[in-house]
């Protein structure tokens, strides 16, 4: 799991990406969700993780999903702020 420092650093590094989003791109990013197959796999891995039953390969896969979800969540937050700022202007 990323630390607060890593989240803040990643957020700062992604500021230029967020600033380049137009309204349509921001809305699409905000609505981005894992497809059904990916979500099912994440759920299986999460359950196994909670039960401390992940193999080394599964742990690596699960950590990749968590990292990707963290990145997407930061971008979605920035997209929401960008839309709010554009709407207020």
Secondary structure as UniProt FT lines:
FT   HELIX           4..19
FT   HELIX           23..30
FT   HELIX           36..50
FT   TURN            51..52
FT   HELIX           56..88
//
